[in-house]
Amino acid sequence: MKRVAEDFRTCIPDMEFVSLFEVPNAGALERALHRYFGKKRVKGEWFDVTIDDIWKAVKEIVPEDVSCIATGR
């Protein structure tokens, strides 16, 4: 996770992480989130969403309670 955060900071040095969490099968969750937010895509990997939008989507997509593995919520 630290490497991923550092990779993002290389592209956007002033990026602020409001939540960072690990989930089982992260690739599947990422694909599901891309589909969920498809109409809110700005460019490439970037979407025009709020942290509340993301939490709502994750709670709908992930069957188990993610609060125990998430930071900030």
C-alpha positions in Angstrom: 0.0 0.0 0.0 2.8 2.4 0.8 4.3 1.9 -2.7 0.9 2.6 -4.3 0.6 5.9 -2.3 4.2 6.9 -3.3 3.4 6.2 -6.9 0.4 8.5 -6.8 2.5 11.2 -5.1 5.0 11.0 -7.9 2.3 12.0 -10.3 0.6 14.5 -8.0 2.9 15.7 -5.2 0.2 17.6 -3.3 -2.3 14.8 -3.3 -4.0 14.2 0.1 -5.2 10.8 1.0 -8.4 11.0 3.1 -8.7 7.2 3.4 -6.5 4.3 2.6 -7.5 0.8 3.2 -6.8 -2.8 2.2 -9.5 -5.2 1.1 -9.4 -8.8 0.0 -9.4 -9.0 -3.9 -8.7 -5.3 -4.3 -8.6 -5.7 -8.1 -12.2 -6.9 -8.2 -13.3 -4.0 -6.0 -11.4 -1.5 -8.2 -13.1 -2.8 -11.4 -16.5 -2.7 -9.6 -15.9 0.9 -8.5 -14.9 1.9 -12.1 -18.2 0.5 -13.3 -20.2 2.1 -10.4 -18.7 5.5 -11.1 -18.4 5.2 -14.9 -20.5 8.3 -15.6 -18.4 10.3 -13.2 -15.0 9.5 -14.9 -13.0 12.7 -15.6 -10.0 11.2 -17.3 -8.2 7.8 -17.0 -8.2 6.8 -13.4 -9.8 10.0 -12.1 -13.4 10.4 -11.1 -15.4 13.4 -9.9 -16.7 11.9 -6.6 -16.6 12.7 -2.9 -15.3 10.5 -0.1 -19.0 10.0 0.9 -19.8 8.8 -2.6 -16.9 6.3 -2.4 -18.0 5.0 1.1 -21.5 4.5 -0.2 -20.3 2.5 -3.2 -17.9 0.4 -1.2 -20.6 -0.5 1.4 -22.9 -1.5 -1.5 -20.3 -3.5 -3.3 -18.4 -5.2 -0.4 -20.7 -7.7 1.5 -18.8 -7.6 4.8 -18.3 -4.6 7.1 -15.3 -2.6 5.8 -15.2 -0.3 8.8 -12.9 -2.6 10.7 -10.2 -2.4 7.9 -10.7 1.2 6.9 -9.0 4.3 8.3 -10.9 7.5 8.8 -14.4 6.0 9.2 
